[in-house]
Amino acid sequence: MDAKTLINKSLFFLALCLFVGIFTAIFGQKNSLVGVFVVIIALMMLGRDLSVRPLSNLMSLMMFTLAMGFGAFISLMNPFLGIVVNFSFVFLTTFITMHDMKSPMHFPFLLGYAFMMSMPVTLEELPIRILALMVGSILTVGLNVLLNRNKMERTCHNAIVSMCDAIGKECDKVLSGSITTTDELDKVCSNVNSTVYDRLKDGFFINPKDRPVMDLVASLQSLGRSICLRERDPSIIKEVASLMDDLASYENDSMSLDEFCSRADGFLQRNHDADLAILASVKAIMLELTALENSEDMVDEDGEVPRAFKFRTIMKENLRTDSVRFTFAVRMATLFTVWAFIWQYWELENAKWLLFTTVAIVQPYVEGSWTKSSMRIVGTLVGACIFIALVSLFGGTAESLAIVTLMISYIYTVVDPKRYDLMMIFVTLMALLAASMADPSEPVVLERVLYILAGVVLATLANHVLLPYHIRDENLKLSARYLEISSRQLDNLAKAAKGDMDCTEDRFLRLTANNISAKIQVNVGRDSDPQVEKLLAAQNAFMAGCVMLSNSMMDVDQECKDRFAEIVSTHDGREIDMESMLHNMDDKESDLLMMGQDAVRAYRENRSLYVDAVVRF
């Protein structure tokens, strides 16, 4: 670690201590843990862009934090009432905040809820706690807006420039006679679509410009795939590379939109013989850039931003009982509720440590839970031993414990351990120190450690017994949904050819497919599955091909479109006479029809790959 990093971490630690100190001075000692929660949630939320609609995001965050404060207060009134309140809050919080693409956001909220329960307030003190939570929400969103403003715009600009560079490299490969692939292009496209998808799926992370950004990326992907797989005219490829340089210049603010559109128009006029997908993509790119420039995107006939797309995305993707998030939410809520009841009903003070253990140990998947639990046990035991040594060395007074706690917290901030067992050493040590400061006379060590170890064992068993969920199970379910989307995508292509495509449905399908693809990729990276990986690669190529087909049919006559619609409609198993379909069609029209047949064939082959994956399970 260099001196600059050490200084920055030291200043960061001092800032955190200063904030918690000021927060505690304002709202009282009983709300000191609220200050700790605010720090945790603010830091974790920096990974989410709340700057798009700060007021809506603030209201959403306040709903969670106020539910946390009121829920903890009500649950402590009666152990049986607590069963209903605790299960409802923990289940809904876990289910709503656990997303496929991002790190689960349930942890800081459930940790904060456990904080509220372990440091209760009276009815007279409740307004101060609620005010503290509201102020904490405002500070969290304010910090996020300050640090993340224009993040999405920067992300999109960088992604578009990266795609232009990737297409330019593939053009150079074609001109040099090298082998071309779409891997890099597809990766960049997946990254930016994942960012857009997360904002749409979360509901309150949504920007009216998301839709044309997504369409722009799809058009660039279609253009790049055509270069990699189809177009081989050197003059056209050179002009495509030049046009991508112009687009990158526009994104870097060194060229105006009018100048870029003028050059794109010149490209279209000079290259009538280019591949259909290239011509259609260039036209689409100009339209989408104009929409972004003028902010005339995602509007209906009345000029209003439609809510159908957002609503359908949220409802179809978030409310699924066959998902890992549902089983995980049930498991977490059940265990948390049981421990809270035991703690309250039998008044076992140290049993509340079972709540913190549950939040840390209960996992979405069975895979890895044994490993994490063993690391938790080792970290807990080592942390307890260090605690005993420190108390023996420095004494057990509140003053000495406060100094030791500050030293350990500083070391933790500077070292920033990534391994779970090392992290748990610090967490256990600081928890025992904090508890001892609250009541220096209480012999907490042995009893508290025993409760923590019991919580680790029971939470691990719950992962394997209570609605266990395997990565392999999720991969097969996601693959089945991916195939279902492929079928609907072919239906949409047929509708588009007939002039009645549902654009909202098409965007929803593409976003959902991208999210499923990325989630499966994360899963197979964690637990390799060759059959699923093979299916995933084939499905990704299929979906990218559908975008190319959608763009390619823009410049053919209606007779060709009707034949195309009939071809892609045969994915249900019907056969078709391609010789008659190609009759009286020119070369470009024949290419489009053959591409449609290839898409149907790829869909059928992917279904066979899925059957193989299920059979080999």
N, C-alpha and C positions, 0 to 999 in steps of 0.2 A: 504494500500500500504506500503510495507516494504522499508527500507532505500536504499537497493540495487537497487530496481526497480526505485525509485525516482532519484537516481544518474544516472542510465543508461538512463532514459528518459531526464534528464537534459542535459547530454552529447550529446544525440542524437539531441536535440533541438539546442544546440550550434553548432553542426556540420552542421545542415541544414542552420542556419543563416550564418555561415561562408561561406558555399558553395554559397548561393545566393549572399552574399556580394562580394565574389571574382568574381563570374560570371558577376555581374552587373558592377564591376570595369573594367573588361576586355572588355565587349561587349557594355557597355553604359547603361544609365538609361532606354532608350526605349526598351531594351531587358531584363529588370529585370523580367518581367512576363515570358519570355522564361526560365529563371532560375527556376522560380516557377514550370513551366510545366515540366522541366527536373526532378525535385525532385518528382513530382507526378507520372510521367510515370515510373521513375526508381523504385519507391517503389511498384507500382502496378504490374510491370512486373516481380518482384521477384517471384510471384506465377507461372510464366511460366519458363520452363527450356530453356534458350537460349544458353546454353553452348555446345550443341551437335554439331551444325554447326554455330559457331559464325560469320563467314564472311557472310554466306547466311542470317542469322538473322539480321545482321547489315545492309545489303543492303535493306532488307524488311522494317526495321524500318526507315531507311533514306528515302525510298520512301514515307512513310506516313508523316514524318515530313517536308520534302521538299514540298510535295503537300500542306501541311498545310500553309507553309510560302508563297509559290507562289500563292496559291488559295486565301488567305486572301488579298494579295496585289492586285491581279487582280479584285477581287470582289468589292473592294472599288473604282475602277476607274469609274464605272457607275452603278447606281442602277439596271438597266435592265440587264446589263451584270452579275451583282451579282446574279440575279435570277438563271441563268444557272449554274454559278460556285458554288454557295452555295448549291443548291439542289444536284448537282452531287457529290460534296465532302462529304456532310453529309450523303447522301444515301449510297454511296459506302463504306464509313468508317464504318457506323453502320452495314451495311449488312455483310461486310467482317469480322469485329472484334467481332460480336455478335455470340458466340458459345453456344451450348446447355448445355455443362457440366460446363463450367467455368463462373466466373463472367464476365459480358460483358465488353470488353475492349474499347468500344466506348467512355466511359465517359472522360478519360484523353485526348484523341485526340480531341474530340469536345470542351472540355473545353479549350484546348490549341488553337484551331482554333478561338474560341470566344476571347481569350486573344489577338491573333494576330490582329483581327479586331478592338478591342477596343483600342489598342495602335499601330496605323498604322505607317509605315515608308515611307520615300520618296524613289524615285528610286536610289538616291545616297546612301541611308542608307540600301537598300535591301541586298546588298552583305554581310554586317556585320550580318544581321539577319539570312541569309541562313547559314553563317559560324557558328553562334551560335547554330542553330538547328542541324547542322552536328556534331559539338563537343558534343552537348547534347546526340545525338544518340550513339556516341562512348562511352561516359561515362556510359550511361544506359546499353549497352551490356557488357561493361567491368565489371561493378559492378555485373551484373547477372552471368557472367562467373566465377568471383571470388567466389561468394557465392553459386552458384548452380552446380559447376563442379562435375561430377560423381553422380549427384542427381538421375538420372534414374537408374544407376547401383545399388546405395544404395536402392532405392525403390524396385527394382526387387529382390535383395537379401533378403530384409526383407519380401517381399510378399511370396517368395518361402518358406522361413523358416516358416512363419505363416501357409502356407498351409500344410507343413509337420506336424506341431504341431496339426493342426485341424484334419488331417487324423489319426494321432496317438491317439487323444482323441476319435475319433469314433471307432477305433479298440478296445480301452479299454472298450467302452460302449457295443460293440458286445460281447466281452468276458465275461462281467459281466451280460449279459442278459438285459441290459437297452435298452430303445427306442433310435434309432439313427435317426438323421436328417441331411440334407445337407445344412442347413441354413448358418452356419458359413463358411463352405467351399465355398459356392456360393458367399458369401459376399466378401471374400478375393479375389476370382477370379475376381469378378466384379470390384473391386477397381484397381487392376493392369491392367486389360484390358482397363479400362477407361483412365488410364494414357497413355497407348500406343496409344489408339484411338485418344486422343486429339492431340498427336504429329503427327500422320499420317494425321489427318483431317486438321490441320493447314498448312500442306505442308512443312513449313520450320522448324518444330520441328520433324525431322525424323532422325532415327538412323538405320543403316543397321542391327543392332542386335534386332530390335523390333520384327520382325517376329518370330524368334525361341523362344523369350521370351513368346510371345503370345501362340505359340504351346506348349511350356513347361507347362504353366499354364493350358491350356486346357487338356493336358494329365494327369496332377495331379488331376484336377477336375474329369475327367473320372474315374481315379483310386479310388478317394475318394467316388464317388457316387456308385461305384460297391461294396465297403465295406459297405456302409450304406444300400443299397437296395438289394444286391444279395448274396455276398459271406458270408458263415457262417462256414467254416471249421476253427476250432481254430488254428491249426498249421499254415495254410496259413496266417491267420490274424496276428498272432504273428510275422511271418517273414516280412509281409508288414510293421508293426509298426517298426521293426528293420531297414528295408530298408529306411524308412522315417527319422529315426535318422541319418543314414549314409548320406542321401542327405542333411540334415540340417548341418551336420559336414562338408560336402564338401562346402556348401555355406558360412560357417563360416571360411573357409580356414584351417580347421584342418584335412582334408583328401584330397588326390589327386584325380583327375578325373580317373586315371587308377585304383586306389584302389576301388573307388565307382563302376566303370563299372565291375570290377572283382566280386564284391559282388552281383551286379545285375544279372550278368550271372549265378552265383551260384544259385540265387533265381529262375531263369527261369528253370534251369536244375533240380532242386529239386521239382518244383511245376507244372508239366505238367497238373495237373487236376484243376488248379485254373481257376477262371472265365476268359472268353475270354478277357473282357475289361481290367482286371488286367494285363494279360500277354502282351497284345498289348501296354498298357500304359507304362509298364516298358521298353519295347523295344524302344518306342518312346522317353522316357525320356533320355535314353542313347544317342540316335542320336541327340537330341536337345542340350544336354549339350556339346557334341562334337562340334556341329556347333558353339555354343557360345564361346567355348574355342579357336577354330581355326579361328573364324571370317569368316567362309565359309557359310554365310547365305545370303539369298535373292540374289543369283547370277544366271544368265542365262547361256546358253551353252557357251557363249563367255567369261564368268567370270565377267560380268558387272552387276551392280545392276539394275534390271528392273524398269522402271518408270510407267509401266501400273497400278500397284496397287495403287501408290500414286495418279496418275492422276485420276483414276476412283473414288477413295475415295473422292477427292476434288470435282470433277464435280458432282457426284451423290448426295453428302450430302450437299454441300454448296449452289449450285445453284437451289434452290427450291422456287417457287413463292407461294406455299401454306403453307409456314411455318410462324412461329411467327416472325422470323428475317426479312422477307420481309415486312410484314404489319408494323412492328415496324420501319423499315428503312424509309418507305414511310411517316409514321406519323411524325417521328422526322425531316426528311428533309423538309417536307411541312411547318411545323410550324416554324422551324428555318429560312427558306427562307422568309416567310412572314414577320416575325419580323425584319429581316435584311433589307428588302426592305423599310418597314415603317420608320425605323431608318435613312436610308440613304436618301430616297426620300424627306421626310419632315424635315430632319435634326433635329430630336428630340434626343438630346444627351443621355438623360437618358433612352430612349427606348431600348438601347443596353442591359439593364438589363433583358429584355425579353428573350434574347438569353441564358443567364446563367440560367434563370428560366426554360426554355424549356429543356435544357440539364439535369437539375436535376429532373424535374417533369414528363416528358413524359415517360410512362412505357410500357414494352412489353405486359403486360396483363391488362385487365380491373380490375381484382380482386386486391384489395388493393390500387387502385389509390386514392379513396376518402380519405382513412385513411392517406396516405402519404401526400396528399395535405393539409389536415387539420393540420397535424403536421408542415408542411412547413409554413402555415399561422401563427400559434401560435409562432413558432420559429422566424419568421421574425418580428412580432410585438414586441415580448419581446426583441429581439436583437436591434431593433430601439430605444426602450425605454431606454435600458442600454446605448446605444450610446449617446442619448441626455443627460442623467445624467452624463456620463463621460466628455463630452464636457463642460457642465456647471461647473463641478467640477475642471477640469484641464486646461480649456481654449481651444481655437481652433487654436492655432499656430501649424505650421508644426512640430516644435521640440517636443512640448508636445504630439501631436498626435502620433509621431513616438515612443515615450517612452510607451504610452498607448498600441499601437499596439503590441510592443514587449512583454509587460506584458501579454496581452490577448492571444497572440500566444503561449507563454510559458505555461500558464494555460491549454490551449487546448491540447497541447502536453502531459502534465502530466496527466490530467484527462482522455483524450482519450474517450469522450462520445460515446456510441454505439447507444443510442436511437436517432432516426432521428430528433425529435423536439429539443432535447438538442444540437445536432450537428448543426442544422440550426441557433440556437441562436448565436453560435460562428461564423459561416460562415457569417451571416448577419452583425454581429458586426465588423468583420475584413474587410469585403468588404466596409462598410461605412467609416471605419477609413482610409483604403487605398485610397478611392476616395477623402476623405477630405484632405488627405495629398497632393494629386496631385493638388487640387485647394481649399485651405482653405477658400477662400471667398465665394465659391458657396453654396447656401442654398439647400443642396442635400437631406436632410432627408425625408421630406414629399413627394416630387415628386418621389424620388427613391423608397420609400416603396410602394407608390401607383402603380408604374409600376410593382414591384415585385408581389404584390398581384393580379394585373390584369393578369400577366403572369401565376400565379398559377391557377386561375380560368379557364382561357382559355385553358391551357395545360390539365387540368383535363377534361374539356368538350371534347377536342380533343381525349383523351383516349377512351371516350365512343361513339364518333360519327365517327371519321375518321378511317375506317378499324378496328373496335374494335376486339380484339382477346381474347377469354376466355380460361382458362386452360382446361375446359371440351372439347372445340373444338379440342385443340391440343392432348389431351389424345386419343380421338377417331381416329384422323388421324394417330397418332403414332401407335395405336393398329392395325389399318388396315395395315400399313406398316410392322408391326411385323408379322402379319399373312402371308403377301405376302412373307416375307423372309423365313418363315417356309415352305411354299410350294416349294420355290426354294431350300431350304436345303434338302428336301426329294428328289427332282430331282437330286441334286448333289450326294446324297447317292447312288441313282440308277446308276449314271454315274461312281462313284467310284467302285461299284461292277463290272461294266463292263470294268474297267481299263482306263477310259477316263475322269476322274474328272479334272475340272479346279481348281487347287490349289489356284490361285489368287482369283477366284470368291468365293471359300469357305472361305478364310480368310476375304475377304471383308464382306461377309454375317455375319460371326461371330462377327466381330468388330462392324458392324452397329447394329446388334441385341443387343449387349451389351450396346451401346450408347443409343438406344431407351429405353431399359429397365431401365437404370439409370435415364434418363430424366423423364420417367413416374413416377418413384419412387420419384423423387424430387417433381413432380407436386402433387401427391396424399398426400405427406407429408404436402404440403401447403394447399391443398383443398381436404379433404377426399372424396373418391369415391369407395365404396365397390365393385361395379360391375367391375370397371377397375382394382382394386387391385386383385380381384379373377382371372381375365384374365391374369394379369401380372405374378402372381405366377405360373399359369399353363403354360404360354409361356416360362418362364425361365426354368422350369423343362423339357419342350419339347426340347429346344435348347441344354441343357446339355446332354439330352439323345441322341441327334444326334451325339454329339462328342463321346459318349460312343459307339454308333453303328459304327461310322467310324473307331474307334480303334479296335473294336471287330472282324471286318470282315477280318483282316489281316491274320489270321491263319486258315482259312477254304478253302476248295477246290473251284474250279471255278463253279462246278454245284450248290453248295450251294449259291455262290454269285449271280448266274443268277436267282435263285429262290428268293433270297432276293431283287434283283432289281425289279422283277416283283411285289413283295408284296408292296414295298414302292411306286411304281408307281401308286398304286390304290387310292392315296389320292384325285384323281379327282372325286371319287364317285363310281368307279367300284367295284364290289364284287369279291372275290377270294375264291377258295376251299382250305382252309388251310390243310385239311386232306391229299389231294394229294401232297401239298407242303412239308409236313413233312414226306412223305413216303421215306424210305431208308436213312433217316438222323440220325446221331448219336446224343447223348444228347446235345453236345455243339452246333452243327449245328442247332438242333431244337430250342435251346434257342435263337440263333441269329434270326431265322425266326420269332419266337414268339415276340421277342423284336421289330422287324420291324413292325409286325402287331399292336403292342401296340402303336408305334409311329404314325401310320396312324390313329388309333382310337383317340389318344390324339389330333391330328391336327383337326379332325372333331369336337370333343367336344369343342375345343377352338374357332372354328368358330361359334358354337352355343352360346358360352359365349359372343362373340363379338356382335352377333345379339341381345342378351338380353340387353347388355349395351347400344346399339343404341336405342332400343325400349323404354327403361326406361329413356332416356334422356329428 
